[in-house]
């Protein structure tokens, strides 16, 4: 019988020079580093099937960059997700010295891709016989939706991967919340609460802790009253404790199977501001006849499904996806394979409540096209 094999690794992707920080206003340059940001990878293999799941402490990556990473790694079955941290380097272009100038540092992007490939390679080289289990708990009270208090997914889902002796190889935490405890006044590079959460889990049970964000649009944010590093550590510790709680009741998987399916999607780019920024070179995206290309992925691991959303979906859309998924354990990965901005249902366009989200959205046809494509993969 062929056993499940797994390996995991984390590699720093912290910039060595000042960078424009992403996530709030323009012209916010870093003056130092509070804590390292990381690329983290879990590699799984069984019976000739392999999957790599990569998490990056970044605001996001465009699909063009994700496809380049896959191409350079010579392995297509790789999911690349970002935590969407708001105190890391600008990797999209929107947060430069002004709204008309990209904030992307190309030297940093080369360094980033090199280290991501190193991380994937090391995770693969560390693969050994493994077993996997899944668990879920409610993490109510850690996050809130400041636009619509009634629309929120508070479930926290975990995967724990152990070696044959019971040692931790990796732990995945999937939870929906913007990493923005540190606000616009922060000028230090930091992973925000996901980094503190990963540190907590690694101290408790070892291995490589990996944070994967969920459907965070709308606006799902930490339930805090002040933004500082002490509060970021408190939220991270709460997420870490909930992760351990879910691990303690996790269900072992017998003879887990692996599969991955991906579809390329064409979306109409209806945001005139995005189009103008693309023409100016601020957004480095490939646009053909008014359309951009993105991807959605469904990976199946035993009794779990990992479904990617290429942006910041509203919570009701993440919950809709979970209802459509067939597996017992349902991981929704936001800001994965791409960063399209906010993704909302058509009926939310035109509402004054979501004026900002509309300004940072590709357009109203995005979700109907994505959900139809995902339905064919599930």
N, C-alpha and C positions, 0 to 999 in steps of 0.2 A: 504494500500500500504506500502511495506517495503521500508524505506528510506536508502539511503547511509549513512553509519557511518564511521567516520574517527578519528584517533588519531595520534599524532606525538610526538617524544621525541628526545633529544640529550643527550648523556652521554660522559664525557671525557674519552679518551683512551690514555692520555699522559703518557709516561713512567716516573716512579719516580726515576729511576737510569739511568746512562749513557748507551747508546745503540749504536750499529753500525748503521749509517744512510744509507739508501738505495737510489740507483738511479744513482750514478756516479762511482767513484773508490772505491777500497777496503780500509779498515782500517781508515774510517772516523768516529770517535767516537764523540758523542754529548757531549758538555760541559755545556749545559743548555737548557732552554726552552724559546723561544720567545713568542709563543702563544700556547694554548692548541689545541690538535687534538681531533676529536670527532667521535663517532658513532652516526648516525642520522637515524631514522626510521619513515616511514609513514605506518600506518596500515589502510587498507580499508576493508569494509565488506558490503555486500548487498545480501539479499535473500539466505543466506546459503553459499555464495561464499566469500572467503577472500583472500587478497593479502597483503604481507608485502614487502616493498622495503627498503633495508638497504644500506646506503652509509658510507664508512669508509675512514678516512684520512690516507690511507696507500698506499704503492707502489703496493700492490696486495696480494691476498691470493690464495693458491692452492685449487683446487677443493676438495681435501681431508678435508681441514679445513672448507670449506663452508658446506660440507655435515655433518660434525660434529656439526656445529652450528645449522643447521636445525634439526638434530636428537635430540640435547639437548633441543631445543625449542619445540619439539613435534609438529612442524608445517612445512609441506613440501612446502607450497606455499609461500616461502620466496626467494626473489632475494637478493643476496649479491654482491654489487659492490664496487670498490675502486676508489678513486679520482686519484690514481697513483702519489701522491705527492713524490717529490725527497728529502725531508728533514724530513722523518719520520723513524720509526724503520725498520730494515731489517726483514721482515716477510717471506722471500723466501729463504735466505741463501747465496745469491750471493755476499754480500758486507761485509764479515767478515774481520778478520785481514790479510788474504791472500786469494788467489783464491782457495786454497785447504781446507779452514776451513770455516764452516758455520758462518754467522753473526746472526743467529736467537737466541734470548734469550728465553728459554722455560718458564721461570718464567713470562716474559712479555706476552708470548702467552696465558698462563693460565689466566692472568689478563685481557687480551684483550677479550677472549671468554666469560669470566664471565660478563664483562661490556656490550658486545654486546647483550647477553641474557637479561641483565637488561634493556637495551634500548628497545628491542623488547617488553618485558613484560610491560614496562611503557607506550609505545605507544598504546598497546592493551587496557590497563586499562583506557586510556584517551579517548577512542572512544566515539563519540557522533554524533547526526544527522549532516549531512554535505552536501555540494554541491561542485561541481568541475567544473572548466573551464580550457580551453587550449588556448594558444596563441603562436605565433612565430614572430620573427623579424630577420633582418639581423644584425649580429655583425661584419661586415667587418672591418678590420683594427686592431682587437685585437690579432689575431693569424696569423701565417704564416707557410708555408711548406718550410723548408730550403732545401729540396731535389728537390722538383718540385713545383715551385710557382703557376703553373696552376691547381694543384690538391689540393682543399681545400673545406671543407664544413663550411661556415661561419654562417649558420643558428643557432639561439638560440631558443630553444623551452621550454615552461614553462607549468606547471600545478599549478593552485592555488586551494587550498582546504580551504573552509570557513565553519564556523558553521552556525546554523540557524539564528543567529543575524548578520551575516556578518563579524564576527571576523576571522582573519586568523588562521587556524590550521597549515598549512604547505604550502611551495612553493617549487616546484621542478624546478631546472634549468638544462637543458641538453645542453652541449656545448663541442666541441672537442678542447682540448688544453692541452699539457703537463704542469703540475704544477711544473715548474723548473725555475721560475724567479730567485730564490736563487740558486746559482751554487755550484760547487764542493768545494769552499772555505768556505761555510757556515757550521758551526758546532752547530747550535741551532735548536732544534726541532721546526717545524712550519708547518702549513697547507698550506703555500704559498698563491697564489691568491684565490683559492676557499674559504678559510677561511675568507678572507677579503670580498669576494663577499657575502657570507652568512651573515656576520655581517652587511653589508650594507642593505641587504633585510630585515633582522630582525629589524633593526632600523627604516626602512621606513614603513613597514606594519605589523610587529609583526610576531608571530608564529615561527615555526621551518623551517629554510631554508635548503634545501638539494641540494647539487651539484652532478650531475651525468655526468661523462665524456663521450665522444663519440669516434669516430674513429680517434685516435691520432697518428697512426704510420706514418712513412714516411719522414720527421719528423715534426709533427705539434707542434709548440712551441710559446710562447708569443712573440709578435712583440715588443721587447725592445732592447735597446742598452747598457744597464748596468743591473747588477743583484744585487739588494739590497732590503731592506724591503720597502722603499718608493716606489720603482717601483712595487713591489708585491701588495702594497695597491692600487696603481693607476690602475693596470690591474684589480684587484678585484672590485674596485669601478666602472670601466667601465662595467664589467660583471653584477654587481648589478644594474646599471642604465638601462642596456638593459633588464634585468629581469623585472624591474618595468614597462618599456615601453611595454613589451609583456603582462604583467599582465593587464595593463590598456586597452588593446584591446582584452582581452581573451574572448573566446566564451563559455558561460554557457552551461552545458550539462543537458538535460532533462532525468530523469529516467535512469541514467547510469547503465549499466550492467558490471559485472566483470567476467573474466575467465583467466585461466593460464594453459599453456601446456608446458611440458619440455621433452627433449629427451637426453638420454645418448649417447655419441659419443666415439668411439674408434679411436685413431689417431696413425699412425706410428711415432715413435720418431726417426727421421733420423739425428739428430744433435749429432755427436759423442762426442762433448764436454759436452753436457747435460747428455748423457749416462754415461760418466766417472764421472761427478760430482755426479750423482745419486749413482753410485757404491761406491764412497768415503763417501757418507752420507751428502754431502754439500746440495744437493737438496733432500728433503724428499718427494719423489713422488713414487707412486705405479706403477711399470712397469711390465707388463706381456707379455712375448713373443714379446718384442720390441714395445709394444703399451702402451699408457697411456689413461686413461679415463677422459673425460671432459663432460660438459653439455652445452646445449643452451636452452633458455627459451623465450617464447612469451606470454606476458600478455596483455590482452585487457581490457581497461577501457573506456567505452562509445565510443567516436569516436577517440580514441588514441590506438596505439600499442606501447608496450615497448619490444624491441628485444635485447637480450643480445649477446655480442661477448666475448669469453673467452680470451681476450688478446688485443693487440694493433694493430688493423686493419688499413691498409692504408686508406686514405680518399676516394679513388675511390671505395673501397669495401663497406664502409659505405654508399656512395651514391647509389651503386648498390642495397644494401639492401633496402634503402628507396624507390627506384623505384619498388621493388617487394612487398613492404608493401601495404596494401589495405586501411588502415585507413586514415582519414584526417590529423591527427597529428601523426608524426612518430618519436618516441624516439629510438635512437640507443645507447645502454649502453655498452661502452667499459670497459675492465678489469672487467667483471662481471661474477660471478660464477667460475672464474679461472683466472690465469695469465700465458698464454703460450708464452709470448714474442711477437715478431712482427708477424703479419699475413699478407701475401701478395699473389698476384696471382702468378701462376706458372711461367708465362713469365718474372717476375721480378727477379727470381732466376738466378744467374750467371752474373747479371749486376754489374759492378764495383761500380756504384752509390750507390747500396744497400749492399755493402760488410758488413758493420757493422750490418745492420738489419738481414742479412742472418745468421750471427754468433749468433744472439739472437732469432732464430726462430726454431720451432719444425721441420719444413720441408715443401717442396713444395706441398704436398698433403693435408695440413691442410685446406686451404680455400675451395677447391672443395668439400671436405667432409662436412665441416660446412655449406656451402651455400645450398648444396643439402638437408641436414637435416632440416635447417630452412625453406626451401621452403615447406616442408611437414607440418610444424607447422602453417605457415601463412594462 
